[in-house]
Amino acid sequence: MKRQIKQRLAKIIYLAGGLGIGILVFLIYNGYIWPNSYFAYKYQVQGIDVSAYQGMINWETVAQNKRLHFVFIKASEGMDYQDSYFRKNWDESNNRGILRGAYHYFRTTSSGLAQARNFESIVPAEQGSLPPVVDVEEDGLKEEELKTFLDELESHYKQKPIIYVVYPLYDKYIKNEFTDYPIWIRDVIKTPRLSDGREWSFWQYCNRGRIKGIDTFVDINIYAKDYEELRKLTFH
C-alpha cells in the first residue's frame, strides 16, 4: 500500500512539474513574462523599436507607459526599400513626447553610399531626434561599405551613428574596426557582455514584448545611462 501511495505521489509530482514547465513556456512564448526582465529592471530608461511589422500603432496609448522613453523606427533597408509606416510613426511618436530615432537595415549586397542616400531621402534631420542607427545582421559584410555608410550619415546628420549588432557579427566585423561608435547589442538571455570588454549603449533584451497600444510583439530595449544623458544624444 505504501509503495502504491509513493508511486501515485511521484506521478502527481511529475505531472505537476510538467504542467508548470508547460505554463512557463507558454507565458514566455507569448510574451507575458520574459527571463531577462529581472536583469533589465534596474535600468531606468526603456524604449522600443518598431517597423511596418507592428502595423498601426496607437501612440497615445503607448505614451501612457511611463517606463517607455524612446523609440527607434525602421526607415529603410538596402538601397531602395522604405518602410511604409515610417512617416506616421516618426511624427506621431514625436507628437506624444517620445524621443525617437530612425534605423536602417544594412544589406551586404548594396553599396554603402546608395544605402545612405536611401535613408537620407526619408529621414529628416530634425531637432530632438536621436542619432541614426545601422542594423547589422547579415554575414558577408564589407567593412569599407559600412564605413562609407556611417561616414555619410554622420556628415549629413551631424551625429555619430549607432551600430545595432548581434554577438557573432560584432566579434567578426565590428570590435576591431568600428571602435568609436556606440553599440546597441541584442541579448535576450542575460545582461550583455561584449567580448572585448567594451561598454554598450543600448541593449535589446526582449523580442516578444507586449506594450499597450501595439497589437503585435515588439522589441524592448534599455539605454545604459539616465534620461538626461539620452537627451544629450539628440540633434540640436
Protein Blocks (a to p, Z undefined) as FASTA:
>chain_A
ZZmmmmmmmmmmmmmmmmmmmmmmmmmmnopacfklmmmmmpmbdcddddfknmpadfkl
mmmpmkbcbdcddfbgcjlbccfklmmmmmmmmmnopacdddddddfkbcfklmmmmmmm
mmccdehiacdddddfbghiafklmmmmmmmmmmmnopacdddddfklmmmmmmmmmmmb
ccddddfkbccddfklpacfbdcfbfcbccehiabdcdddddfbdfklmmmmpcZZ
